[in-house]
Amino acid sequence: MGISSKVQVIALLLVGLLALEAVANFDYGDALDKNLLFFEAQRSGKLPPNQRVKWRGNSGLKDGFLQGVNLVGGYYDAGDHVKFGLPMAYSVTILAWSVVDYRKEIVDLNQMENTLAAIKWGTNYFIKAHTQPNVFWAQVGDGESDHYCWERAEDMTTPRTAYKLDPSHPGSDLAGEAAAALAAASLAFQPYDSSYSTLLLVHAKQLFSFADTFRGLYDDSIPNAQAFYTSSGYSDELLWAATWLYRATNDEYYLKYVADNAVSLGGTGWAVREFSWDNKYAGVQILLTKILLDGAGGSYTPTLKQYQAKADYFTCACLQKNDGYNVALTPGGLIYVREWNNLQYASSAAFLLAMYSDYLSEKKAVLTCPEGQVQPSEILSFAKSQADYILGKNPKAISYLVGYGQNYPIHVHHRGASIAPVSVLHASVSCIEGFETWYSRPQANPNIIHGGLVGGPSKTDDFSDDRSNYEQTEPTISGSAPLIGLFCKLQSLSGSYHHRSPTPYQKPPASYHAHPSAPNHKAPESSNPYNNAPGAPVTFLHSIISTWTIGPTTYYKHKVVVKNTSQKPITDLKLVVDNLSGSLWGLSPCQEKNTYELPQWIKVLNPGSQLIFVYNQGGSQAKISIKSYQ
């Protein structure tokens, strides 16, 4: 090693030693900003001039035209290009709820404009889809044919069939959820655009009447949806819509509805352990408990107390204080409901718990569980644990929110993110070509789908970052929507807003090669999984800082940051570096094979301090682990 190289490494080490742990908590404001970018990435239709996600282009510009209706706009549901009405409407309801109850927090984060834009992209679409009082266009795109293709939305060649609900083909669940979304959005927009708020309320009332008068499951009327978003029932959506309409109008008719139908529609009968796009009971029960806590129950107070009992059941079950009838948790503490896209259930539950914590705290009330009383702060603390798990405080030390932190999934199951954008690859990508060239490509996605919440880990906290592993790596709008309210609430607790400027758009990296066989010259940073589990005294942050190719082989220069995350100084730290094929600088080799120790000038690694070493490698990264320490 030359003198200049030694100086460079020493400088890196000194910088590392001076670095301290920045904050104890996550930057929830940054996570929220990225989360809003995900909704921009999921937009269908003609994109606005202020679109920040520039790798997306206009798409679906003829949706509904074959049926004689304009259905341009709305959101793609996940990594595909179907516009499924039920999860889309649920997502808009939750976004609007966030604005209604966390208005100040969102304004303080300078994100109200972006949040209202995310809501309006959905509500404008629902207004178009509601062509007559008793007609609602429920879906655009055929799920079966869409899933046979892997192509950008801008290149879509699959049928854009539109499906509608009407008195002969009812869908009380979907029409009810759309009514709830428009009612909640009318409240969200009321201080900013009263005429638009009034328009939303007109549509909400009509859709609720349609849902209640002509009852039936939407997927019975639209069998094409059954393989993707099967509804378990519509009773909860009727109560959900009526509850939101009462909140938006203060019209006693709707409060009477939820009281009169409490038994027949299951509102006071169903004790649930899930809150999701399909099951709204817990949301209904907590919203009606707020009315009770506010002292506005009037003659309906006895029924609202029955709703509260079920709200408490859900909350106690999440907090593991429900006499054994609890929500399942992974060993790492994550709510676990289903194998497929489980994080959407965790995010929805955490959002709902944060809301309930606020409602109780405002009235200085406590939660009474079978296993004792619970303070509102404890409920919020559990909600925070779910957010923190999502952002990286988990056994894999990975952020499941794409683009947040330095270690997140890079093989996300998302068509648009996995194919080079039109601005880079100017040719169309055909249906089969997408699978052959891009889907099976081992490299990271060329586009980062910021803010997408992937499906997440298994019940044992295991996770495989594989594009074909759609159960774990596909993001959905119904999973991301609850995070807006949750993140802004948690950021408000830190007392640090910074009045951030929202993230500008991301340009494709200059080093990206459009040809799919070319390697990415700048790989995303990722945490080495070794010894990053809870309890380890140090963590390893592994990144690639340069790359070059000699003949058929690509070589990488890796940087590893070793940080003392314990509360005590560490001495005599010895590391094992396995699978190393190149040179290493910044550590001193020991006599034992593959074993290294701190360089002579570093006697101790204090709490919060870090050092850096680098190595060259062809192929996959080396495996770093702790051999011993004092």
Steps between C-alpha positions, in 0.01 A plus 500: 500500500635845406528792742204681342282192541601469867416865559163452331411201718616676819288801408200275451561339838534834677177625345332180612624535856360853525157402372238451770159348484277773355166445667337239714184496289439463130438798274128442458464823302738371236315168494170684453641703211613184324167336573322778310735445207368144476152630429642711217672191360165314504310766307314397188396749235655825379762607750509861623789741433609486865534120497811422705548135397644565157559139398123471465312624194142532381307173486149360478386800296212311340365329812123466474478629144376166359214518750425860415619644832811694603684294761844656451685549828497328836765271639659175401458270792844346545773373269246439225275730297146414605295772666320305773231719655478352851864537617525833315198642682626369834837667439332834427286470814808445716692784334206733561466383861864593552431854381183533709663405832865592437452823309739703712771233492485471120508879458800522734680250278422711191320202345137611483518585130643160409259312728193677362632435148524129581140500623370702207661268245270233640188708562505658153503147360211390722294798384559390139415140589171604665320574172146468641359491855474119487793426268863471605784373283686266729806376312711565192724228364482124490699343782564173320640644177684776684693243702607318186701806398801677645508845344504866592166672546601730216526197267182317607365252244258312727120554485373801694155356557286708734248346741207680658259463789130581457168389655519170308866452591534640855815548704415637842855448627669697223230766468500535879878538515490758220233691697724491809799623296306792353345595836839493675656695212223763522611561858866511396437759227243709688745767629677526163233460228145514632335458159701185428420377851129547431526313169671207671222485758229488233666196341560341841133520596384357167750214515395412854136492396590277203705268723226472763202466264646245257691259716752246380870412482691683231703194401179305438419767242860512374638142511826628347587654838455179699853370449650827623281688749223275621268675742406327824177701530345843462346561844811669634523735201139612547572589863835656400339722236219608733752583774706717268188669366394582854842647570489703178141624532408475870164374369336282767357277226838332461563460874155344533593266214808362676301463824193338342714261294763431767380143548377409151820623332732361768640827632449407863526127439827459317810510719788506252878483500552650155454840335548507124359579156261208553405534867398842637330394824781616729510835322124543540518406866782744578340788307172448684688483830636847423139625476432339835812650659405841360171477687300517176327163524168630632230234506735267309754488784410144616561366146820699460628343822451160337705621205767619745520154657596359159745785436668411827507131404696582182743726685558259789556218249771700325667581832496131604276576800181330385500189718665288231281613209778709357633605163790280395847657512822389334800433728619850405173656619319563171123452473446191288164440330566334164787356300428714194590867538481496878642849554180660371318356803772618737499853356119524512486376859778736611324796340170412668667454840672839470160657433336325794787600726437863408125473557551349846780738591298806404230402752750373758344155471670164540451165333382213717618161376439154651860511618491849654471868420703651217596865462460665157878548489545123510268459201698759307825334603382174345397682180849653493655154534326396178621812317853446628495135394399614150781757486778266610474404866454132423705179504609551138599867558326585173263784418186361340414850376678517164749785472510572872828446682801328354375142487170434328365254238651561158323222306149630560220314320382798297486516122574870457782505752667191356521623137715790380286811452393636163744790543789249500371207297303666224366180346183329623535188713263228386303267724728196472821703459433651841504159662798369305720809522397691813302284740770233534784755501724447807598866533318755713197678357608797286234722663460543874131495588539731798256451784357170385431274798585149386312192618759439767638209698357162593362400838857419603634843385668347195511698177626429150567799275401324179289650222315170453414490872193719454350405838789683665634753248187652338388841631134608515319830544286346776817420694658842454193720565488447881864601535430865416301561818719271708828664394378857543372418849833344601699786349296747705611323819865564416437875498717525189329607179772691315227627261656275240462557130330200342726274300557606139480241230769237458690497174619161369858448621752619245695177533200284414534295182177452309606160373365246750810284505722790607577518872386785716806713560363639823339245724271610783639481850394204708561382851695180540265261681777360720487619860239765427250314715381659825758460778811509282751763624584623150324529166647484152382732223620370168504706178666507159701816429640418153501232232698402191506219246800298377406254230190305602531583873361802684687611812369711786661712771301441818485730800402358838407730788542329839298683767492436873126497576541380857520715812856393585847555349626204295864386499680207339233470230576217257304449180469206264488586129383201298474466121764769444677466166673840478702743707391662828616831660426655838521189721804306620516126416532247784672163492167318486366453147257770378525684833576870542533745788486877542807688371764582760408868528141416603508363855132532578169545316282720718117487505362664186841510332582327175789402281521425130686237303494424129565199278495406133293208384377330186154347540286513813602690812704346779332384820599691812444364850630549853752248632565654842518827693555643848 
